[in-house]
Amino acid sequence: MFNLPSSENDPSPLPIEEGLAQHLTQWGLREFFQERDYYAWQKQSLSSEVLHRLNGLAEKRQGGLDPECDRKFYDLASSSMVLPVLYSQRFAYYRTVGVAISQCLEPGKYVLDFGCGVGILTTWYASMFPDCTFTGVDRSSQSIEVARQRAEVMKLENISFHSCVVPQDQPSETFDVIISTQALFQSESDPGIPSRSWESFQRDDDLGQQRDYETRTGIGERLDWLLARMNPLGHLLAFEKACHLGRRVLLQRAFAARGLCCERDPLFLRYALMEERILDGPMYVLSRQHSAVAFDEHPLIDPRARVYRCQGKNAEWVWSKFSTHGSLELPVQARWENQDIQWQMCRTEAGVLCGRFFVPDVFAGVLVGLHEDEELLKSIFDDVLQARCSGKAPQEVFRDIWIAEESLESQWIPYMKIIQPVPRMCGEDLLGE
């Protein structure tokens, strides 16, 4: 039924990505790749008084103990002046999550978007699936009013928005699909269930403790409210900030206690937040139907996080060191938008690999890892090649992987980053010098 990508490393072509990016720009959102550019625009667009008020409300709502501050924050965020500036920080998030959710929908369904905010993604889903009926709910009445206005401008007749406070409001409708993206946890910073001891990642299986944590975070109350509105054969699409194992265990045990099962393995999503690489999620496709897919309570190990990468002058400097002392493989050639692109690997006797991605007069980037990372480095290059079908410009794809140019304070900085994580071998450094 659902067409979710098979794994977090699956770069399946997503032609709808370009359309979603256009949808975001119609909301006034802009995509930034460097923080200095974004904050310069923010300073130009918002007064110091508004920024001070936003920061104050943001700090008060962090602990999740003051729902009124949470509502006031999103009321202010939905104003015409603040909305494009604040939500532009989440441009890449919206594009990545919006595509993933869209792949899980099919025509003819009644869909609830829980915690829809101003309806940025809800209106996108409704435009993509005109045969579905969408309902968006949020506690911020000002956000709901903005969502209604946008739906009217877009002439969407298959969508409605309602202000709703959980658990006080009890609508009678039921839905085939419920979407909940970062709306179940009461606090973004809550660590969830602690490990049994500092020596172990295991969590105690204590029902009383689980109930206490569900109450503290608001997960239990919100889940019960949602499931009362999900059809018996319906699905819950849940995406939360749960990379932290304590949060993930808490969330998954709350799902399991209510009879929810995974239709497939949960999916972590990758995107670039300006100069920061984000691994977010996971995204769950859940139903009450029995499944052989079990919830995983092991720590998340992201192999790509250990790959050093840099671009521009830093990349050329690192590559010069490797190519001088290492063994070069034959380059792999390809074409993209009338541009020649080249990938080449270099390996040292100490077992360190460097892969160079090169577009003459346009771009140079390197990836550095250990011998066992060879397939990982090649898979990142394959992601670039397969992205040729996504509708993205080459430079945009490069920025997704390499983010931004690092400052070159001195030439030894990249070198130190390469050699520090790995022990020296036989008294010689890793490049054989």
Backbone hydrogen bonds in HBPLUS format (Angstrom, degrees):
<---DONOR---> <-ACCEPTOR-->    atom                        ^
c    i                          cat <-CA-CA->   ^        H-A-AA   ^      H-
h    n   atom  resd res      DA  || num        DHA   H-A  angle D-A-AA Bond
n    s   type  num  typ     dist DA aas  dist angle  dist       angle   num
A0003-ASN N   A0103-GLN O   3.27 MM 100  5.46 146.6  2.39 152.0 151.8     1
A0010-ASP N   A0007-SER O   3.06 MM   3  5.24 166.6  2.08 111.7 114.9     2
A0017-GLU N   A0014-LEU O   2.95 MM   3  5.59 165.4  1.97 121.9 126.8     3
A0020-LEU N   A0016-ILE O   2.96 MM   4  6.25 153.0  2.03 152.7 160.2     4
A0021-ALA N   A0017-GLU O   2.96 MM   4  6.23 154.5  2.02 147.5 154.4     5
A0022-GLN N   A0018-GLU O   3.04 MM   4  6.35 152.9  2.12 145.5 152.5     6
A0023-HIS N   A0019-GLY O   2.97 MM   4  6.22 148.4  2.08 140.6 149.7     7
A0024-LEU N   A0020-LEU O   2.93 MM   4  6.26 152.0  2.01 149.6 156.5     8
A0025-THR N   A0021-ALA O   3.06 MM   4  6.38 153.7  2.13 145.9 152.7     9
A0026-GLN N   A0022-GLN O   3.02 MM   4  6.29 141.9  2.17 142.9 153.1    10
A0027-TRP N   A0024-LEU O   3.08 MM   3  5.19 139.1  2.25  98.3 110.0    11
A0029-LEU N   A0024-LEU O   3.15 MM   5  5.58 151.3  2.23 152.0 143.5    12
A0028-GLY N   A0025-THR O   2.88 MM   3  4.90 152.4  1.95 101.4 110.0    13
A0037-ASP N   A0034-GLN O   3.18 MM   3  5.62 129.6  2.44 106.7 118.3    14
A0038-TYR N   A0034-GLN O   3.31 MM   4  6.72 158.4  2.36 149.3 155.2    15
A0039-TYR N   A0035-GLU O   2.89 MM   4  6.10 175.4  1.89 168.1 167.7    16
A0040-ALA N   A0036-ARG O   3.07 MM   4  6.03 141.3  2.22 133.6 143.3    17
A0041-TRP N   A0037-ASP O   3.19 MM   4  6.38 154.8  2.25 141.5 147.5    18
A0041-TRP N   A0038-TYR O   3.06 MM   3  5.20 115.9  2.48  97.9 113.0    19
A0042-GLN N   A0038-TYR O   2.80 MM   4  6.12 156.5  1.86 151.8 159.8    20
A0043-LYS N   A0039-TYR O   2.95 MM   4  5.97 161.0  1.99 138.9 143.5    21
A0044-GLN N   A0040-ALA O   3.07 MM   4  6.22 146.8  2.18 137.2 146.4    22
A0045-SER N   A0041-TRP O   2.88 MM   4  6.01 141.3  2.03 146.4 157.0    23
A0046-LEU N   A0042-GLN O   2.90 MM   4  5.89 158.5  1.95 157.7 160.6    24
A0051-LEU N   A0047-SER O   3.04 MM   4  6.34 165.8  2.06 153.9 157.9    25
A0052-HIS N   A0048-SER O   2.91 MM   4  6.00 154.9  1.97 142.7 149.5    26
A0053-ARG N   A0049-GLU O   3.03 MM   4  6.25 154.6  2.09 143.5 150.4    27
A0054-LEU N   A0050-VAL O   2.89 MM   4  6.14 160.6  1.93 153.8 159.0    28
A0055-ASN N   A0051-LEU O   2.94 MM   4  6.10 167.7  1.95 151.5 154.8    29
A0056-GLY N   A0052-HIS O   2.97 MM   4  6.11 156.3  2.03 144.3 151.0    30
A0057-LEU N   A0053-ARG O   3.04 MM   4  6.25 163.8  2.07 150.8 154.3    31
A0058-ALA N   A0054-LEU O   2.87 MM   4  6.03 155.8  1.93 150.1 157.9    32
A0059-GLU N   A0055-ASN O   3.01 MM   4  6.19 156.4  2.06 147.8 152.7    33
A0060-LYS N   A0056-GLY O   3.18 MM   4  6.40 156.9  2.24 144.4 150.4    34
A0061-ARG N   A0057-LEU O   3.03 MM   4  6.19 143.9  2.17 147.0 155.7    35
A0062-GLN N   A0059-GLU O   3.42 MM   3  5.44 153.7  2.50  99.4 106.6    36
A0064-GLY N   A0061-ARG O   3.14 MM   3  5.43 149.5  2.24 108.1 117.2    37
A0069-CYS N   A0066-ASP O   3.06 MM   3  5.52 126.7  2.36 110.9 122.8    38
A0070-ASP N   A0066-ASP O   3.29 MM   4  6.67 152.8  2.37 147.2 155.2    39
A0071-ARG N   A0067-PRO O   2.95 MM   4  6.26 156.8  2.00 150.4 155.7    40
A0072-LYS N   A0068-GLU O   2.95 MM   4  6.20 161.0  1.98 148.2 153.5    41
A0073-PHE N   A0069-CYS O   2.87 MM   4  6.00 154.0  1.94 145.8 152.7    42
A0074-TYR N   A0070-ASP O   3.18 MM   4  6.47 165.0  2.20 150.4 152.8    43
A0075-ASP N   A0071-ARG O   2.87 MM   4  6.07 145.6  1.99 147.5 158.3    44
A0076-LEU N   A0072-LYS O   3.00 MM   4  6.19 161.7  2.04 148.1 151.7    45
A0077-ALA N   A0073-PHE O   2.86 MM   4  6.10 153.1  1.93 144.6 153.5    46
A0078-SER N   A0074-TYR O   3.10 MM   4  6.06 132.7  2.33 134.4 143.3    47
A0079-SER N   A0076-LEU O   3.17 MM   3  5.55 165.9  2.19 112.3 116.6    48
A0083-LEU N   A0079-SER O   2.86 MM   4  5.69 173.1  1.86 169.2 171.2    49
A0085-VAL N   A0082-VAL O   3.05 MM   3  5.47 117.3  2.46 111.5 127.0    50
A0086-LEU N   A0082-VAL O   2.90 MM   4  5.94 174.4  1.90 172.7 174.2    51
A0087-TYR N   A0083-LEU O   2.99 MM   4  5.87 166.3  2.01 157.5 161.5    52
A0089-GLN N   A0086-LEU O   3.28 MM   3  6.00 157.2  2.33 113.9 119.4    53
A0090-ARG N   A0087-TYR O   2.99 MM   3  5.33 151.1  2.07 107.0 115.7    54
A0091-PHE N   A0088-SER O   3.23 MM   3  5.06 160.7  2.26 111.2 109.1    55
A0094-TYR N   A0090-ARG O   2.84 MM   4  6.08 168.7  1.85 164.2 165.4    56
A0095-ARG N   A0091-PHE O   3.03 MM   4  6.31 161.2  2.06 151.5 157.0    57
A0096-THR N   A0092-ALA O   2.98 MM   4  6.10 161.9  2.01 147.4 151.9    58
A0097-VAL N   A0093-TYR O   2.90 MM   4  5.96 171.6  1.90 163.5 164.4    59
A0098-GLY N   A0094-TYR O   2.79 MM   4  5.45 150.2  1.88 137.0 147.1    60
A0099-VAL N   A0095-ARG O   3.26 MM   4  6.18 156.7  2.32 133.7 138.9    61
A0100-ALA N   A0096-THR O   3.18 MM   4  6.42 165.1  2.21 146.6 150.8    62
A0101-ILE N   A0097-VAL O   2.88 MM   4  6.10 166.4  1.90 159.4 162.2    63
A0102-SER N   A0098-GLY O   2.96 MM   4  6.02 158.3  2.01 142.4 149.2    64
A0103-GLN N   A0099-VAL O   3.07 MM   4  6.32 145.3  2.20 147.6 155.8    65
A0104-CYS N   A0101-ILE O   2.85 MM   3  5.20 154.9  1.91 111.4 119.9    66
A0105-LEU N   A0102-SER O   3.29 MM   3  5.47 169.4  2.30 110.4 112.2    67
A0133-THR N   A0109-LYS O   2.95 MM  24  6.37 159.8  1.99 154.1 160.5    68
A0176-ASP N   A0110-TYR O   2.83 MM  66  5.25 135.8  2.02 134.5 148.5    69
A0177-VAL N   A0110-TYR O   3.17 MM  67  6.45 160.9  2.21 154.2 155.3    70
A0111-VAL N   A0133-THR O   2.80 MM  22  6.07 169.8  1.81 163.9 167.5    71
A0135-THR N   A0111-VAL O   2.84 MM  24  6.24 146.7  1.95 158.4 169.0    72
A0112-LEU N   A0177-VAL O   2.91 MM  65  6.38 158.1  1.96 155.4 161.8    73
A0179-ILE N   A0112-LEU O   2.71 MM  67  6.04 170.9  1.72 171.2 174.5    74
A0113-ASP N   A0135-THR O   2.77 MM  22  6.13 164.7  1.79 160.6 164.4    75
A0137-VAL N   A0113-ASP O   3.12 MM  24  6.42 163.5  2.14 158.9 158.7    76
A0114-PHE N   A0179-ILE O   2.82 MM  65  5.96 158.5  1.86 169.8 171.9    77
A0115-GLY N   A0137-VAL O   2.86 MM  22  5.73 130.9  2.11 142.8 158.0    78
A0116-CYS N   A0137-VAL O   3.01 MM  21  5.77 157.3  2.07 140.9 144.5    79
A0119-GLY N   A0116-CYS O   3.09 MM   3  5.28 155.6  2.15 128.7 129.4    80
A0123-THR N   A0119-GLY O   2.99 MM   4  5.74 168.6  2.01 141.5 143.8    81
A0124-TRP N   A0121-LEU O   3.02 MM   3  4.88 118.8  2.41  91.4 107.7    82
A0125-TYR N   A0121-LEU O   2.88 MM   4  6.24 161.3  1.92 159.9 162.9    83
A0126-ALA N   A0122-THR O   3.02 MM   4  6.26 162.8  2.05 150.0 154.8    84
A0127-SER N   A0123-THR O   3.04 MM   4  6.16 148.7  2.14 138.7 146.3    85
A0128-MET N   A0124-TRP O   2.99 MM   4  6.22 144.3  2.12 147.0 157.2    86
A0128-MET N   A0125-TYR O   3.12 MM   3  5.06 122.2  2.47  93.2 108.1    87
A0129-PHE N   A0125-TYR O   2.90 MM   4  6.07 143.5  2.03 151.1 160.8    88
A0132-CYS N   A0129-PHE O   3.07 MM   3  5.55 165.2  2.10 116.6 121.3    89
A0134-PHE N   A0158-ASN O   2.81 MM  24  6.13 173.8  1.82 159.9 160.0    90
A0160-SER N   A0134-PHE O   3.00 MM  26  6.48 140.9  2.16 142.3 154.0    91
A0136-GLY N   A0160-SER O   2.87 MM  24  6.31 161.5  1.90 155.4 161.6    92
A0162-HIS N   A0136-GLY O   2.89 MM  26  6.33 153.7  1.96 161.0 169.9    93
A0138-ASP N   A0162-HIS O   3.30 MM  24  6.82 146.4  2.42 151.2 159.2    94
A0164-CYS N   A0138-ASP O   2.87 MM  26  5.44 159.7  1.91 125.5 131.7    95
A0144-ILE N   A0140-SER O   3.09 MM   4  6.42 156.3  2.15 149.2 155.8    96
A0145-GLU N   A0141-SER O   3.04 MM   4  6.29 151.0  2.13 143.4 150.5    97
A0146-VAL N   A0142-GLN O   3.12 MM   4  6.42 156.6  2.18 147.0 152.5    98
A0147-ALA N   A0143-SER O   2.93 MM   4  6.22 157.1  1.98 149.7 156.5    99
A0148-ARG N   A0144-ILE O   2.93 MM   4  6.20 156.4  1.99 150.0 155.8   100
A0149-GLN N   A0145-GLU O   3.06 MM   4  6.30 159.2  2.11 147.0 152.4   101
A0150-ARG N   A0146-VAL O   2.98 MM   4  6.24 158.9  2.02 152.0 157.5   102
A0151-ALA N   A0147-ALA O   2.97 MM   4  6.19 161.4  2.01 151.4 156.2   103
A0152-GLU N   A0148-ARG O   3.02 MM   4  6.24 150.5  2.11 145.7 153.6   104
A0153-VAL N   A0149-GLN O   3.00 MM   4  6.30 156.1  2.06 147.9 154.2   105
A0154-MET N   A0150-ARG O   2.91 MM   4  6.17 154.1  1.98 150.5 157.7   106
A0156-LEU N   A0151-ALA O   3.00 MM   5  5.34 174.5  2.00 156.2 157.9   107
A0155-LYS N   A0152-GLU O   3.06 MM   3  4.89 151.6  2.14  97.5 106.2   108
A0169-ASP N   A0165-VAL O   2.86 MM   4  5.56 171.7  1.87 170.9 173.5   109
A0175-PHE N   A0229-ARG O   2.79 MM  54  6.14 145.2  1.91 151.0 160.4   110
A0231-ASN N   A0175-PHE O   2.89 MM  56  5.66 174.1  1.90 154.2 153.0   111
A0235-HIS N   A0176-ASP O   2.90 MM  59  6.39 151.0  1.99 149.4 156.7   112
A0178-ILE N   A0235-HIS O   2.90 MM  57  6.37 153.3  1.98 155.9 164.7   113
A0237-LEU N   A0178-ILE O   2.79 MM  59  6.09 169.9  1.80 166.9 170.4   114
A0180-SER N   A0237-LEU O   2.88 MM  57  6.16 164.2  1.91 166.7 163.8   115
A0239-PHE N   A0180-SER O   2.92 MM  59  6.35 159.6  1.96 155.4 157.9   116
A0182-GLN N   A0239-PHE O   2.54 MM  57  5.84 158.4  1.59 166.5 174.3   117
A0186-GLN N   A0217-THR O   2.57 MM  31  4.71 121.5  1.90 137.7 156.1   118
A0193-ILE N   A0246-GLY O   3.12 MM  53  4.60 149.6  2.22 116.7 107.4   119
A0196-ARG N   A0202-GLN O   2.66 MM   6  5.70 152.6  1.73 171.4 169.4   120
A0200-SER N   A0197-SER O   3.13 MM   3  5.48 168.3  2.15 114.3 118.0   121
A0210-GLN N   A0206-ASP O   2.89 MM   4  6.14 157.7  1.94 153.5 160.6   122
A0211-ARG N   A0207-LEU O   2.97 MM   4  6.21 159.8  2.01 148.6 152.8   123
A0212-ASP N   A0208-GLY O   3.04 MM   4  6.28 157.0  2.09 146.3 152.6   124
A0213-TYR N   A0209-GLN O   2.96 MM   4  6.22 158.5  2.01 152.6 158.0   125
A0214-GLU N   A0210-GLN O   2.90 MM   4  6.11 154.5  1.96 149.6 157.2   126
A0215-THR N   A0211-ARG O   2.98 MM   4  6.17 151.5  2.06 145.2 152.4   127
A0216-ARG N   A0212-ASP O   2.93 MM   4  6.16 161.9  1.96 148.2 153.4   128
A0217-THR N   A0213-TYR O   2.99 MM   4  6.08 162.5  2.03 149.5 153.1   129
A0218-GLY N   A0214-GLU O   2.93 MM   4  5.70 126.5  2.23 131.4 144.5   130
A0220-GLY N   A0214-GLU O   3.43 MM   6  4.80 155.8  2.50 104.7 110.5   131
A0222-ARG N   A0218-GLY O   3.17 MM   4  6.25 164.9  2.19 151.9 156.3   132
A0223-LEU N   A0219-ILE O   2.83 MM   4  5.94 165.1  1.85 158.4 163.1   133
A0224-ASP N   A0220-GLY O   2.98 MM   4  6.10 169.0  1.99 154.1 157.1   134
A0225-TRP N   A0221-GLU O   3.15 MM   4  6.27 154.3  2.22 140.1 147.1   135
A0226-LEU N   A0222-ARG O   2.95 MM   4  6.20 157.1  2.00 150.1 156.1   136
A0227-LEU N   A0223-LEU O   2.86 MM   4  6.05 170.5  1.86 162.0 164.1   137
A0228-ALA N   A0224-ASP O   3.15 MM   4  6.20 140.8  2.31 139.2 148.0   138
A0229-ARG N   A0226-LEU O   2.86 MM   3  5.31 152.4  1.94 110.7 120.0   139
A0230-MET N   A0227-LEU O   3.30 MM   3  4.95 168.0  2.31  97.8 101.3   140
A0234-GLY N   A0231-ASN O   2.76 MM   3  4.72 161.7  1.80 116.3 118.7   141
A0236-LEU N   A0286-LEU O   2.87 MM  50  5.04 157.1  1.92 137.1 144.7   142
A0286-LEU N   A0236-LEU O   2.93 MM  50  5.04 170.7  1.94 150.1 152.8   143
A0238-ALA N   A0284-TYR O   3.04 MM  46  5.12 148.9  2.14 139.3 147.5   144
A0284-TYR N   A0238-ALA O   2.73 MM  46  5.12 167.2  1.75 155.9 159.7   145
A0242-ALA N   A0240-GLU O   2.92 MM   2  5.43 121.4  2.28 109.1  92.3   146
A0242-ALA N   A0281-GLY O   2.82 MM  39  5.60 149.7  1.91 138.5 146.1   147
A0247-ARG N   A0244-HIS O   3.08 MM   3  5.55 123.6  2.42 111.0 123.8   148
A0248-ARG N   A0244-HIS O   3.00 MM   4  6.25 160.9  2.04 154.5 160.7   149
A0249-VAL N   A0245-LEU O   2.83 MM   4  5.97 167.0  1.85 159.0 160.9   150
A0250-LEU N   A0246-GLY O   3.26 MM   4  6.29 162.7  2.29 137.1 142.1   151
A0251-LEU N   A0247-ARG O   2.96 MM   4  6.15 165.1  1.98 150.9 155.0   152
A0252-GLN N   A0248-ARG O   2.86 MM   4  6.01 169.8  1.87 155.2 158.3   153
A0253-ARG N   A0249-VAL O   2.94 MM   4  6.00 160.3  1.98 151.1 156.2   154
A0254-ALA N   A0250-LEU O   3.09 MM   4  6.25 144.4  2.22 140.2 149.8   155
A0255-PHE N   A0251-LEU O   3.01 MM   4  6.38 151.3  2.10 147.7 155.6   156
A0256-ALA N   A0252-GLN O   2.92 MM   4  6.18 170.0  1.93 153.0 154.8   157
A0257-ALA N   A0253-ARG O   2.95 MM   4  5.98 155.8  2.01 141.6 147.9   158
A0258-ARG N   A0255-PHE O   3.03 MM   3  5.47 146.7  2.15 108.9 118.9   159
A0260-LEU N   A0255-PHE O   3.10 MM   5  5.21 161.7  2.14 142.9 138.0   160
A0259-GLY N   A0256-ALA O   3.03 MM   3  5.14 162.4  2.06 113.9 114.1   161
A0261-CYS N   A0287-SER O   2.76 MM  26  5.54 162.8  1.79 163.1 168.6   162
A0287-SER N   A0261-CYS O   3.04 MM  26  5.54 151.6  2.12 148.1 156.9   163
A0263-GLU N   A0285-VAL O   2.81 MM  22  5.68 168.9  1.83 170.7 168.5   164
A0267-LEU N   A0283-MET O   3.00 MM  16  4.98 161.9  2.03 136.4 140.0   165
A0283-MET N   A0267-LEU O   2.71 MM  16  4.98 153.8  1.77 129.7 137.7   166
A0269-LEU N   A0280-ASP O   2.86 MM  11  5.29 159.0  1.91 151.3 155.8   167
A0280-ASP N   A0269-LEU O   2.81 MM  11  5.29 169.5  1.82 162.5 162.2   168
A0271-TYR N   A0278-ILE O   3.10 MM   7  5.39 154.5  2.17 144.8 150.5   169
A0278-ILE N   A0271-TYR O   2.83 MM   7  5.39 164.6  1.85 171.3 176.7   170
A0273-LEU N   A0276-GLU O   2.67 MM   3  5.02 158.7  1.72 164.9 165.4   171
A0276-GLU N   A0273-LEU O   2.96 MM   3  5.02 161.0  1.99 117.8 123.5   172
A0305-ALA N   A0302-ASP O   3.08 MM   3  5.66 150.2  2.18 115.0 123.1   173
A0306-ARG N   A0303-PRO O   3.30 MM   3  5.92 156.9  2.35 113.4 118.6   174
A0307-VAL N   A0304-ARG O   3.17 MM   3  5.44 162.8  2.20 109.1 114.4   175
A0308-TYR N   A0368-VAL O   3.00 MM  60  5.01 145.9  2.12 154.3 151.1   176
A0368-VAL N   A0308-TYR O   2.76 MM  60  5.01 157.5  1.81 150.1 154.8   177
A0310-CYS N   A0366-VAL O   3.32 MM  56  5.72 148.9  2.42 139.6 146.7   178
A0366-VAL N   A0310-CYS O   2.94 MM  56  5.72 161.6  1.97 163.7 169.2   179
A0315-ALA N   A0311-GLN O   3.40 MM   4  4.56 158.9  2.45  95.6  98.3   180
A0312-GLY N   A0364-ALA O   2.92 MM  52  5.47 141.5  2.07 157.6 156.8   181
A0316-GLU N   A0312-GLY O   3.07 MM   4  6.42 157.3  2.12 153.0 159.3   182
A0317-TRP N   A0313-LYS O   2.98 MM   4  6.19 153.6  2.05 147.9 155.0   183
A0318-VAL N   A0314-ASN O   2.93 MM   4  6.20 167.8  1.94 156.6 159.2   184
A0319-TRP N   A0315-ALA O   2.89 MM   4  6.03 165.2  1.92 151.1 155.7   185
A0320-SER N   A0316-GLU O   3.00 MM   4  6.09 149.4  2.10 138.6 146.5   186
A0321-LYS N   A0317-TRP O   3.24 MM   4  6.59 149.8  2.34 146.9 153.7   187
A0322-PHE N   A0318-VAL O   3.13 MM   4  6.49 163.8  2.16 154.6 158.4   188
A0323-SER N   A0319-TRP O   2.81 MM   4  5.88 173.3  1.81 158.9 161.2   189
A0324-THR N   A0320-SER O   3.13 MM   4  6.02 137.2  2.33 131.9 141.5   190
A0325-HIS N   A0321-LYS O   3.30 MM   4  6.48 152.2  2.39 143.1 149.1   191
A0326-GLY N   A0322-PHE O   2.60 MM   4  5.25 142.0  1.74 162.2 168.5   192
A0327-SER N   A0347-ARG O   2.77 MM  20  5.30 166.8  1.78 153.7 155.6   193
A0347-ARG N   A0327-SER O   3.04 MM  20  5.30 159.4  2.08 139.1 142.6   194
A0329-GLU N   A0345-MET O   2.95 MM  16  5.52 165.5  1.98 164.7 161.6   195
A0332-VAL N   A0343-TRP O   2.71 MM  11  5.09 166.6  1.72 156.4 161.0   196
A0343-TRP N   A0332-VAL O   2.95 MM  11  5.09 156.5  2.01 144.1 151.8   197
A0334-ALA N   A0341-ILE O   2.96 MM   7  5.26 143.1  2.10 156.0 156.8   198
A0341-ILE N   A0334-ALA O   2.93 MM   7  5.26 170.2  1.94 142.6 142.6   199
A0336-TRP N   A0339-GLN O   2.87 MM   3  5.12 150.8  1.95 142.9 152.4   200
A0339-GLN N   A0336-TRP O   2.86 MM   3  5.12 139.6  2.03 106.3 119.1   201
A0342-GLN N   A0358-PHE O   2.88 MM  16  5.13 148.6  1.98 146.0 155.6   202
A0358-PHE N   A0342-GLN O   2.85 MM  16  5.13 159.4  1.90 152.1 157.5   203
A0344-GLN N   A0356-ARG O   3.06 MM  12  5.32 148.9  2.16 140.2 149.8   204
A0356-ARG N   A0344-GLN O   2.82 MM  12  5.32 164.1  1.84 156.2 161.2   205
A0346-CYS N   A0354-CYS O   2.80 MM   8  5.19 142.4  1.94 148.5 160.5   206
A0354-CYS N   A0346-CYS O   2.84 MM   8  5.19 153.1  1.91 155.1 161.5   207
A0348-THR N   A0352-VAL O   3.00 MM   4  5.45 149.4  2.10 150.6 160.2   208
A0351-GLY N   A0348-THR O   3.05 MM   3  5.51 163.7  2.08 113.9 117.3   209
A0371-HIS N   A0351-GLY O   2.79 MM  20  5.03 119.4  2.16 160.1 155.9   210
A0353-LEU N   A0369-GLY O   2.76 MM  16  5.34 169.3  1.77 151.3 154.9   211
A0369-GLY N   A0353-LEU O   3.03 MM  16  5.34 155.9  2.09 140.4 147.9   212
A0355-GLY N   A0367-LEU O   2.77 MM  12  5.08 165.1  1.79 154.1 159.3   213
A0367-LEU N   A0355-GLY O   2.82 MM  12  5.08 147.9  1.92 145.2 154.9   214
A0357-PHE N   A0365-GLY O   2.73 MM   8  5.16 175.3  1.73 168.1 169.7   215
A0365-GLY N   A0357-PHE O   2.88 MM   8  5.16 156.9  1.93 151.7 157.3   216
A0359-VAL N   A0363-PHE O   2.76 MM   4  5.00 169.8  1.77 157.1 154.6   217
A0362-VAL N   A0359-VAL O   2.92 MM   3  5.35 158.9  1.97 142.1 141.4   218
A0363-PHE N   A0359-VAL O   2.97 MM   4  5.00 163.3  2.00 138.8 144.2   219
A0373-ASP N   A0370-LEU O   2.84 MM   3  5.27 156.3  1.90 115.2 123.3   220
A0374-GLU N   A0371-HIS O   3.25 MM   3  5.75 157.2  2.31 121.3 120.8   221
A0376-LEU N   A0373-ASP O   3.04 MM   3  5.03 116.1  2.46  96.4 113.0   222
A0377-LEU N   A0373-ASP O   2.90 MM   4  6.19 159.8  1.94 164.2 168.3   223
A0378-LYS N   A0374-GLU O   3.06 MM   4  6.34 161.6  2.10 150.0 155.3   224
A0379-SER N   A0375-GLU O   2.85 MM   4  6.01 144.9  1.97 140.0 149.9   225
A0380-ILE N   A0376-LEU O   3.12 MM   4  6.44 145.4  2.24 145.7 153.7   226
A0381-PHE N   A0377-LEU O   3.23 MM   4  6.60 154.7  2.30 145.3 151.6   227
A0382-ASP N   A0378-LYS O   2.85 MM   4  6.17 152.2  1.93 146.1 154.7   228
A0383-ASP N   A0379-SER O   2.91 MM   4  6.19 141.9  2.06 139.0 148.9   229
A0384-VAL N   A0380-ILE O   3.31 MM   4  6.69 147.3  2.42 140.2 147.3   230
A0384-VAL N   A0381-PHE O   3.05 MM   3  5.18 119.8  2.42  97.7 112.0   231
A0385-LEU N   A0381-PHE O   3.13 MM   4  6.56 158.1  2.18 150.4 155.7   232
A0386-GLN N   A0382-ASP O   2.88 MM   4  6.11 166.0  1.90 157.8 160.9   233
A0387-ALA N   A0383-ASP O   2.96 MM   4  6.03 135.9  2.16 139.1 150.7   234
A0387-ALA N   A0384-VAL O   3.21 MM   3  5.12 128.0  2.49  92.3 106.1   235
A0388-ARG N   A0385-LEU O   3.17 MM   3  5.66 162.3  2.20 109.6 115.0   236
A0389-CYS N   A0386-GLN O   3.25 MM   3  6.13 171.4  2.26 121.0 123.0   237
A0390-SER N   A0387-ALA O   2.97 MM   3  5.06 165.9  1.99 111.5 115.7   238
A0396-GLU N   A0393-ALA O   3.01 MM   3  5.31 126.4  2.30 106.6 120.5   239
A0397-VAL N   A0393-ALA O   3.22 MM   4  6.62 152.9  2.30 154.1 161.7   240
A0397-VAL N   A0394-PRO O   3.08 MM   3  5.22 117.2  2.50  99.3 114.2   241
A0398-PHE N   A0394-PRO O   2.96 MM   4  6.29 159.2  2.00 156.2 162.5   242
A0399-ARG N   A0395-GLN O   3.03 MM   4  6.22 156.0  2.09 142.4 148.4   243
A0400-ASP N   A0396-GLU O   3.10 MM   4  6.37 141.3  2.25 139.5 149.6   244
A0400-ASP N   A0397-VAL O   3.15 MM   3  5.10 123.4  2.48  93.0 107.3   245
A0401-ILE N   A0398-PHE O   3.12 MM   3  5.44 134.5  2.34 103.6 115.0   246
A0402-TRP N   A0398-PHE O   2.84 MM   4  6.01 176.1  1.84 165.3 166.6   247
A0403-ILE N   A0399-ARG O   2.64 MM   4  4.38 133.4  1.85 122.4 129.5   248
A0404-ALA N   A0402-TRP O   2.72 MM   2  5.91 106.5  2.27 121.8 107.5   249
A0413-ILE N   A0410-SER O   3.26 MM   3  5.95 165.6  2.28 120.5 124.2   250
A0416-MET N   A0412-TRP O   2.90 MM   4  6.09 156.3  1.96 154.1 159.7   251
A0417-LYS N   A0413-ILE O   3.06 MM   4  6.34 153.7  2.13 151.2 158.6   252
A0418-ILE N   A0414-PRO O   3.07 MM   4  6.38 141.4  2.22 143.9 153.9   253
A0418-ILE N   A0415-TYR O   3.14 MM   3  5.20 126.2  2.44  94.8 108.5   254
A0419-ILE N   A0415-TYR O   3.13 MM   4  6.44 161.1  2.17 153.0 156.8   255
A0420-GLN N   A0416-MET O   2.94 MM   4  5.71 154.1  2.01 151.1 155.8   256
A0422-VAL N   A0419-ILE O   3.30 MM   3  5.62 151.8  2.38 110.0 118.0   257
A0428-GLU N   A0425-MET O   2.98 MM   3  5.71 166.9  2.00 127.7 129.8   258
A0432-GLY N   A0429-ASP O   3.01 MM   3  5.54 161.9  2.05 116.6 121.9   259
